[in-house]
Amino acid sequence: MNIPMNDQEMMHDALSSQKQITGIYNTYANECATPAIRDEMLNILQEEHGIQADVFKEMQKRGWYPTTPAEDQKVQSAKQ
């Protein structure tokens, strides 16, 4: 049985996919044998991060990926 996904489910799926894709391209970029291929992989990785950021921003805008601001103490601790 084929149950259609709603918009929120599709966006969650897209975000999850982009996270996996960026991880894979990162690995490829780390393992390139030549600078030219590495540069191309890094260009693709940057594009994929841009797509991931766009999906994330859209989900936040719609209230589907709420984030809470970090406490100042935790931010300072992370900096150290």
C-alpha positions in Angstrom: 0.0 0.0 0.0 1.4 3.4 -1.0 0.6 6.1 1.6 1.5 9.6 0.4 3.8 11.8 2.6 2.6 15.2 3.8 4.8 18.3 3.3 6.3 18.0 6.8 7.3 14.4 6.2 8.8 15.2 2.8 10.9 18.0 4.3 12.1 15.8 7.1 13.1 13.2 4.5 14.9 15.8 2.4 16.8 17.1 5.5 17.8 13.6 6.5 18.9 12.9 2.9 21.0 16.1 2.7 22.7 15.2 6.0 23.7 11.9 4.6 24.8 13.3 1.2 27.0 15.9 2.9 28.6 13.2 5.0 29.3 11.1 1.9 30.8 14.0 -0.1 32.9 15.0 2.9 34.4 11.5 3.0 35.0 11.7 -0.8 36.7 15.0 -0.4 39.0 13.7 2.3 40.0 10.7 0.1 40.7 12.4 -3.3 44.0 11.6 -4.9 44.5 14.8 -6.8 43.9 18.5 -5.9 41.6 19.1 -8.9 39.3 16.3 -7.9 39.4 17.3 -4.2 38.5 20.9 -5.2 35.5 19.6 -7.2 34.3 17.5 -4.4 34.6 20.5 -2.0 32.5 22.6 -4.5 29.8 19.9 -4.6 30.0 19.6 -0.8 29.5 23.3 -0.4 26.5 23.2 -2.8 24.9 20.3 -0.8 25.4 22.2 2.5 23.6 25.1 0.9 20.7 22.9 0.0 20.7 21.4 3.5 20.7 24.9 5.0 17.7 26.0 2.7 15.7 23.0 3.8 16.6 23.6 7.5 15.6 27.3 7.3 12.3 26.4 5.6 11.5 23.8 8.2 12.3 26.3 11.0 10.1 28.9 9.3 7.2 26.5 9.3 7.8 25.5 12.9 8.8 21.9 11.9 12.3 22.1 13.3 12.2 24.3 16.5 15.5 25.2 18.0 16.0 26.9 21.4 18.8 29.4 22.0 21.7 28.0 24.0 22.2 29.4 27.5 25.1 31.9 27.8 26.9 29.6 30.3 26.8 26.7 27.8 28.1 28.9 25.0 31.0 30.1 27.1 31.8 26.5 28.2 31.8 25.4 24.5 34.2 28.2 23.6 36.7 27.0 26.2 
